[in-house]
Amino acid sequence: MNILIIEDNPGDLYLFKRTIQNHAKKPYKVMDVENGRDALDFIQKTGNFKDAFAPDLIFLDWNIPIKHGRDVLEFLKSHAEYRVIPVIVFSTSENYADIISCYKGYANGYFRKPNDYHEFSNMMENVMRFWSMITFSPSVKADKLVVENSKMS
């Protein structure tokens, strides 16, 4: 699974990476960018990110610099080739307008960032379990699913 973390706070980024690494049941390729402009370049493989991987899951901080998280989400969900990538918004905001804006923009989830490492770790473990073990990623090939399902029969 290829994960893109869009986060400008070094402390929060450290927690993201540490909890993903500590709870990984599968190998993950993780990349991070710290602002909305770099996020859009990464996703489109332009600028400094011509060799970027296609993300299977995106963690998006809502209040990022240069281009707001709202703009990144709007871009992703308005282009068919990126629309299928799950976008999980993480924010310190509990503002109802922010939450509604995320879901109106077709975010796949909105989570408030806990201040405590253990709470953050527990939440990330559950999020990663859901998105990597319970759901199917859009990058999963249909023929792989057919083969795996036939083995179960």
C-alpha positions as CSV (number, residue, x, y, z in Angstrom):
1,M,0.0,0.0,0.0
2,N,1.3,3.4,-1.0
3,I,0.5,6.2,1.5
4,L,0.8,9.9,1.1
5,I,0.7,12.1,4.2
6,I,0.0,15.8,3.7
7,E,1.1,17.3,7.0
8,D,3.0,20.5,7.9
9,N,3.5,19.8,11.6
10,P,6.8,17.9,12.2
11,G,5.5,16.4,15.5
12,D,2.2,15.2,13.9
13,L,4.2,13.8,10.9
14,Y,6.4,11.9,13.3
15,L,3.4,10.4,15.0
16,F,1.8,9.4,11.7
17,K,5.0,7.6,10.5
18,R,5.7,6.0,13.8
19,T,2.3,4.6,14.3
20,I,2.1,3.3,10.7
21,Q,5.5,1.7,11.1
22,N,4.6,0.2,14.5
23,H,1.3,-1.2,13.4
24,A,2.1,-2.3,9.9
25,K,0.9,-5.8,9.1
26,K,1.9,-5.3,5.5
27,P,4.7,-3.4,3.9
28,Y,3.8,0.3,3.3
29,K,5.5,2.9,1.1
30,V,5.0,6.2,2.9
31,M,5.8,9.7,1.5
32,D,5.0,13.0,3.0
33,V,4.7,16.6,1.8
34,E,4.1,19.7,3.9
35,N,1.8,21.9,1.9
36,G,-1.0,21.9,-0.6
37,R,1.0,22.9,-3.6
38,D,3.5,20.1,-3.1
39,A,0.6,17.7,-2.5
40,L,-0.9,18.6,-5.9
41,D,2.5,18.3,-7.6
42,F,3.0,14.9,-6.0
43,I,-0.4,13.6,-7.0
44,Q,0.1,14.9,-10.6
45,K,3.7,13.8,-10.7
46,T,4.9,17.3,-11.6
47,G,7.6,19.7,-10.3
48,N,9.9,18.0,-7.9
49,F,7.7,14.9,-7.9
50,K,8.0,13.5,-11.4
51,D,8.9,10.0,-10.0
52,A,6.2,10.0,-7.3
53,F,4.2,6.8,-6.7
54,A,0.4,6.8,-7.1
55,P,-1.0,6.8,-3.6
56,D,-3.6,4.2,-2.5
57,L,-4.5,6.2,0.6
58,I,-4.0,9.9,1.5
59,F,-3.9,11.4,5.0
60,L,-4.7,15.1,4.6
61,D,-4.2,17.7,7.3
62,W,-7.1,20.2,6.8
63,N,-5.1,23.4,7.7
64,I,-2.0,23.1,5.6
65,P,-0.1,26.1,4.1
66,I,0.0,27.5,0.5
67,K,-3.0,25.6,-0.7
68,H,-5.6,24.7,2.0
69,G,-6.7,21.1,2.5
70,R,-10.1,22.1,1.1
71,D,-8.4,23.0,-2.2
72,V,-6.5,19.7,-2.3
73,L,-9.6,17.7,-1.5
74,E,-11.6,19.6,-4.1
75,F,-8.9,18.9,-6.8
76,L,-8.8,15.2,-6.0
77,K,-12.5,14.6,-6.0
78,S,-13.1,16.7,-9.1
79,H,-10.8,14.6,-11.3
80,A,-11.9,11.0,-12.2
81,E,-8.3,9.6,-12.1
82,Y,-7.9,10.7,-8.5
83,R,-11.4,10.5,-7.2
84,V,-11.1,6.9,-6.2
85,I,-8.2,7.5,-3.8
86,P,-9.5,7.4,-0.2
87,V,-8.8,10.7,1.5
88,I,-8.8,10.7,5.3
89,V,-8.8,14.2,6.8
90,F,-7.0,14.8,10.1
91,S,-7.3,18.1,11.9
92,T,-7.1,19.6,15.3
93,S,-10.4,21.4,14.5
94,E,-13.7,20.4,15.9
95,N,-15.4,23.1,14.0
96,Y,-18.7,21.8,12.6
97,A,-18.3,23.9,9.4
98,D,-14.9,22.2,8.8
99,I,-16.3,18.7,9.3
100,I,-19.3,19.4,7.0
101,S,-17.0,21.0,4.4
102,C,-14.8,17.8,4.4
103,Y,-17.8,15.5,3.9
104,K,-19.4,17.8,1.3
105,G,-16.0,17.6,-0.5
106,Y,-16.3,13.7,-0.5
107,A,-13.6,13.0,2.1
108,N,-13.7,9.4,3.2
109,G,-13.3,10.3,6.9
110,Y,-12.7,13.1,9.3
111,F,-10.7,12.6,12.4
112,R,-9.7,15.0,15.1
113,K,-6.0,14.6,15.9
114,P,-5.6,13.5,19.6
115,N,-2.9,15.3,21.6
116,D,-1.9,12.1,23.4
117,Y,0.5,9.7,21.6
118,H,-1.4,6.6,22.8
119,E,-4.7,7.9,21.7
120,F,-3.2,8.9,18.3
121,S,-1.6,5.4,18.0
122,N,-4.8,3.6,18.8
123,M,-6.8,5.7,16.4
124,M,-4.2,5.2,13.6
125,E,-4.1,1.5,14.3
126,N,-7.8,1.3,13.7
127,V,-7.7,3.5,10.7
128,M,-4.9,1.5,9.1
129,R,-6.6,-1.8,9.9
130,F,-9.8,-0.6,8.2
131,W,-8.1,0.8,5.1
132,S,-5.4,-1.9,4.6
133,M,-7.1,-5.1,5.9
134,I,-10.8,-4.7,5.7
135,T,-11.5,-2.6,2.6
136,F,-10.2,-3.2,-0.9
137,S,-8.0,-0.5,-2.3
138,P,-8.8,0.9,-5.8
139,S,-5.3,-0.3,-6.8
140,V,-6.3,-4.0,-6.2
141,K,-6.5,-5.7,-9.6
142,A,-9.8,-7.4,-10.4
143,D,-8.0,-10.6,-11.6
144,K,-6.2,-10.8,-8.2
145,L,-9.6,-10.7,-6.4
146,V,-11.0,-13.4,-8.7
147,V,-8.0,-15.7,-8.0
148,E,-8.1,-15.1,-4.3
149,N,-11.8,-15.6,-4.1
150,S,-11.6,-18.9,-6.0
151,K,-9.1,-20.2,-3.5
152,M,-11.6,-19.5,-0.7
153,S,-14.3,-21.6,-2.4
